[in-house]
Amino acid sequence: MAMDAREIESMIRTALPDAKIEIRDLAGDGEHYAATVISESFRGKTRVQQHQLVYKALQGNMGGQLHALALQTSAPE
């Protein structure tokens, strides 16, 4: 079963409450998404560490219900 964009956003928001989140369904199939996540929690962290925080927020759904997620992450300017 595919994940819905609202569910992805909700999971990320639970872990990163201050985040500005934009989710796009790339293929219209509910399995291939792109996400832009901007959070103060990312400040001082490497891009890999930022992505790890988002993957952790998804609670193991990456590679299962969520097939692909292209991520862009940053701290606010």
GUKEGU-561708 format. One record per atom (N, C-alpha, C): residue in one letter; z, y, x; atom name. Coordinates in pm, 1 decimal, decimal comma, m for minus. Last residue first. Layout:
a|Z|Y|X|CA
...
//
This chain:
e|634,3|3041,7|1714,6|N
e|609,5|3143,6|1818,1|CA
e|717,2|3249,2|1812,4|C
p|797,6|2722,8|1671,2|N
p|747,1|2849,9|1619,8|CA
p|729,0|2951,0|1733,4|C
a|669,3|2441,5|1854,2|N
a|781,8|2523,2|1812,5|CA
a|724,1|2653,0|1758,0|C
s|438,7|2188,4|1735,7|N
s|478,1|2299,1|1821,1|CA
s|605,7|2361,6|1768,5|C
t|183,1|1940,2|1693,6|N
t|321,0|1984,4|1683,2|CA
t|345,2|2102,2|1774,7|C
q|m39,2|1749,3|1528,7|N
q|m33,4|1873,3|1606,8|CA
q|108,2|1924,6|1585,8|C
l|m155,7|1414,5|1496,6|N
l|m46,7|1513,3|1495,4|CA
l|m76,3|1633,7|1581,5|C
a|m299,0|1189,6|1284,5|N
a|m330,8|1280,1|1395,0|CA
a|m229,0|1394,3|1388,1|C
l|m224,1|880,3|1190,7|N
l|m174,6|1015,6|1171,0|CA
l|m205,8|1096,7|1297,5|C
a|m305,1|580,8|1020,2|N
a|m335,9|676,0|1127,6|CA
a|m283,3|814,0|1090,2|C
h|m169,0|412,3|830,4|N
h|m256,2|356,6|933,4|CA
h|m278,2|453,0|1049,8|C
l|117,0|353,2|683,0|N
l|43,4|469,4|731,9|CA
l|m38,9|425,0|851,3|C
q|220,1|102,3|648,5|N
q|169,1|173,6|531,0|CA
q|84,9|294,2|570,5|C
g|183,8|64,0|968,5|N
g|198,8|m23,8|853,1|CA
g|134,7|42,4|732,8|C
g|149,6|263,3|1149,1|N
g|88,5|135,1|1180,8|CA
g|101,0|34,3|1068,3|C
m|451,9|405,2|1053,1|N
m|330,0|421,1|1134,2|CA
m|277,3|282,6|1170,2|C
n|696,4|342,6|941,2|N
n|577,3|327,0|857,2|CA
n|446,7|345,2|934,0|C
g|932,0|389,9|1081,3|N
g|860,3|265,1|1104,6|CA
g|735,2|244,6|1019,7|C
q|1014,7|653,0|988,8|N
q|1094,3|530,9|970,0|CA
q|1014,9|401,2|979,4|C
l|925,6|904,2|1026,2|N
l|845,1|818,9|938,2|CA
l|902,0|677,7|924,8|C
a|1088,6|1009,6|1220,2|N
a|1108,2|1054,7|1082,4|CA
a|1034,4|965,1|982,7|C
k|967,7|899,2|1444,3|N
k|1100,5|851,2|1405,3|CA
k|1128,8|888,7|1259,4|C
y|738,3|1058,4|1452,3|N
y|725,0|914,1|1426,7|CA
y|858,1|854,5|1382,3|C
v|859,5|1306,5|1515,0|N
v|787,7|1289,2|1388,1|CA
v|774,7|1141,0|1354,8|C
l|966,2|1248,7|1766,9|N
l|1055,4|1293,0|1659,3|CA
l|988,8|1274,9|1522,6|C
q|731,9|1190,1|1908,1|N
q|830,4|1083,7|1886,3|CA
q|928,0|1121,2|1775,5|C
h|617,4|1441,5|1922,9|N
h|552,6|1339,1|1840,2|CA
h|649,5|1225,5|1810,5|C
q|797,9|1559,4|2103,5|N
q|778,4|1615,9|1969,5|CA
q|719,2|1511,7|1875,7|C
q|757,7|1400,5|2329,5|N
q|889,0|1401,0|2264,1|CA
q|880,4|1457,0|2122,3|C
v|490,4|1474,3|2385,9|N
v|524,2|1334,3|2355,9|CA
v|658,6|1326,9|2283,5|C
r|519,9|1745,8|2445,6|N
r|439,0|1705,8|2329,6|CA
r|472,5|1561,9|2289,2|C
t|864,5|1809,6|2537,2|N
t|724,4|1781,9|2569,0|CA
t|650,7|1742,9|2440,8|C
k|1082,9|2072,9|2426,1|N
k|1045,5|1930,8|2435,1|CA
k|897,4|1918,3|2470,6|C
g|1135,8|2337,0|2382,4|N
g|1181,4|2278,1|2508,4|CA
g|1146,4|2131,7|2525,5|C
r|1137,1|2299,4|2033,0|N
r|1145,8|2392,0|2146,4|CA
r|1205,0|2321,9|2268,0|C
f|1148,1|2137,9|1814,3|N
f|1053,6|2100,9|1919,9|CA
f|1067,4|2188,0|2044,6|C
s|1310,1|2252,7|1627,8|N
s|1359,5|2131,0|1695,2|CA
s|1270,7|2089,8|1812,0|C
e|1159,4|2440,3|1502,5|N
e|1243,7|2487,0|1612,6|CA
e|1298,4|2367,6|1692,0|C
s|834,2|2325,1|1419,7|N
s|979,0|2319,1|1401,6|CA
s|1050,8|2371,3|1525,0|C
i|548,2|2236,6|1258,4|N
i|604,9|2341,3|1343,0|CA
i|754,7|2345,2|1315,1|C
v|290,8|2013,5|1229,9|N
v|435,1|2029,0|1209,6|CA
v|486,5|2131,2|1309,4|C
t|15,1|1893,0|1074,3|N
t|59,3|2000,2|1161,9|CA
t|205,6|2023,3|1128,5|C
a|m156,0|1588,0|1046,3|N
a|m38,4|1668,1|1013,8|CA
a|m17,6|1774,4|1120,1|C
a|m392,6|1385,5|889,4|N
a|m365,9|1477,0|999,4|CA
a|m246,5|1560,7|955,1|C
y|m441,0|1039,0|795,7|N
y|m394,2|1175,8|774,4|CA
y|m392,7|1254,2|904,7|C
h|m543,9|768,4|635,8|N
h|m579,5|845,2|755,5|CA
h|m547,4|992,6|732,1|C
e|m477,2|662,9|390,8|N
e|m435,7|589,6|511,3|CA
e|m459,5|667,1|639,9|C
g|m587,8|770,5|166,5|N
g|m443,0|758,6|171,5|CA
g|m392,6|683,1|292,6|C
d|m855,8|822,2|166,4|N
d|m814,7|685,1|137,3|CA
d|m663,6|665,0|140,0|C
g|m967,4|1052,4|254,7|N
g|m954,0|1036,4|110,3|CA
g|m907,5|898,7|68,7|C
a|m966,4|1098,4|520,8|N
a|m1072,7|1012,3|469,6|CA
a|m1067,1|994,0|318,4|C
l|m754,4|1279,7|570,3|N
l|m882,7|1293,7|639,9|CA
l|m996,2|1214,7|576,6|C
d|m535,6|1466,8|410,9|N
d|m590,3|1331,4|400,7|CA
d|m732,8|1337,7|455,2|C
r|m300,7|1669,6|574,4|N
r|m436,8|1658,8|521,8|CA
r|m479,8|1511,6|521,6|C
i|m9,3|1864,0|563,5|N
i|m64,6|1728,2|568,3|CA
i|m203,6|1731,1|506,2|C
e|201,8|2079,8|724,7|N
e|75,2|2074,0|651,9|CA
e|17,9|1934,3|672,2|C
i|518,1|2229,8|743,9|N
i|439,7|2106,1|747,9|CA
i|313,2|2121,4|665,0|C
k|772,9|2366,6|917,0|N
k|655,6|2406,1|838,3|CA
k|558,5|2289,6|854,4|C
a|1114,1|2257,1|926,1|N
a|973,3|2244,3|963,8|CA
a|878,1|2306,7|863,0|C
d|1380,9|2241,4|887,0|N
d|1325,0|2375,4|907,5|CA
d|1173,6|2374,6|924,7|C
p|1442,9|1965,7|869,4|N
p|1449,6|2050,6|750,0|CA
p|1385,7|2188,6|765,0|C
l|1345,5|1695,5|977,3|N
l|1327,1|1828,0|1037,7|CA
l|1325,8|1932,2|925,1|C
a|1400,7|1477,5|814,1|N
a|1441,6|1472,8|954,8|CA
a|1438,7|1610,7|1020,8|C
t|1295,5|1566,2|571,2|N
t|1432,0|1513,4|575,8|CA
t|1484,6|1515,0|718,8|C
r|1032,5|1627,7|641,6|N
r|1123,6|1736,4|604,7|CA
r|1269,3|1690,4|607,2|C
i|926,2|1371,0|678,4|N
i|934,0|1462,8|792,4|CA
i|1035,0|1573,1|762,2|C
m|946,1|1277,1|414,7|N
m|1015,2|1205,9|523,3|CA
m|1031,6|1296,6|645,8|C
s|781,7|1462,3|279,0|N
s|923,2|1448,4|244,6|CA
s|1001,8|1381,4|356,4|C
e|529,2|1410,8|391,2|N
e|592,7|1541,4|408,0|CA
e|743,1|1533,3|381,6|C
i|490,4|1148,3|298,5|N
i|491,9|1176,3|442,4|CA
i|564,7|1308,1|467,7|C
e|488,1|1197,3|23,3|N
e|590,0|1108,8|80,2|CA
e|603,1|1132,5|230,7|C
r|262,2|1356,2|m2,7|N
r|394,0|1410,9|m40,6|CA
r|506,4|1327,8|18,6|C
a|58,7|1178,5|71,4|N
a|88,1|1294,5|155,8|CA
a|224,7|1354,6|124,2|C
d|142,0|831,8|38,0|N
d|89,2|955,1|m18,3|CA
d|137,0|1073,9|66,4|C
m|39,2|530,3|196,0|N
m|138,9|634,8|173,5|CA
m|69,9|758,3|117,8|C
a|m85,5|217,6|59,0|N
a|m99,4|340,7|136,9|CA
a|13,8|437,9|103,2|C
m|0,0|m117,7|84,0|N
m|0,0|0,0|0,0|CA
m|0,0|124,7|89,0|C
//
